[in-house]
Amino acid sequence: MAHQGKYAVSDLEYSIHVTMSNLLQGCETLAKYKDDAEKAGDSEAAAIFGRIHDTYDGYAAELQGVLKRIMSQS
């Protein structure tokens, strides 16, 4: 098991949780920005916000897989 520091989870598990939280909060914000751009009739901006959202969501999913692997090894 990896170093646990002061908490019940390892530093790596904590880092993954925090990063996933930040990415998913970003997804929520980007979905609103995409909606705002669509309402303003700016399809280019909407597409960019959508791509960034999808990238963040993909990274969060990748980290979830890593976290599941780490948790199954505990």
N, C-alpha and C positions, 0 to 999 in steps of 0.2 A: 504494500500500500504506500502511496506517496505521502510525503510530509503533510501533516494536518494543521500545522500552525496553531492558532488559538481556538479554532472553531471545529465543529463536528464534521465538517467537510474539508477535503484537501484544498490547497490553494488553487490547484488546477480546476477542480469542480466549481469552486467559487467564481473563478475567472470565466468559466464557460457559462454559468448561470447569469452573471452580470452582463456578459456580452450578448447572450441571447435576449435578455430583457431589453437592452439598448436597441438591438436590431429590430425587435418586434414593436417597440415604441416608435421607432423610425418608420416601420411599415404603416402603422396607424396614421402617422403624420403625412406620409407620402400619399396614402390613399386619399386623404382630404385635399392635399395640394393638387393631385390629379383631377379630382372632382371639380375643384375650383377652376382649374385650367379648362376643363371641358365646358363648364358653365360660361366661361369667358370666350369660348370658341377658339381656343388656342390648342389645336391638336398636336402640334409639335411639342409644346411644353408638357401636355398631358402624357404623350408617349414617353418622354424622358422621365417624368416622375414614375410612370408605370414600370419602366425598365429598372430604375433604381430600386423600386419596391420589390420587384421580382428577384433582384440580386440579393438584397437584404434577406428576403424570405428564404432564398436558397442557402445562404450562409447559416441562417438560424437552423434550418433543417439538417445541414451537415454537422453543426455543433451538437444538435440533439442526438444524432447517431453516435458521435464520440462520447457524449455523456452516458448514453445507454451502455456502451461498451465498458466504460470505466466503472459504472455502477454494477454491472454484472460480474466484474472481477473483484469487487469488494467482499 
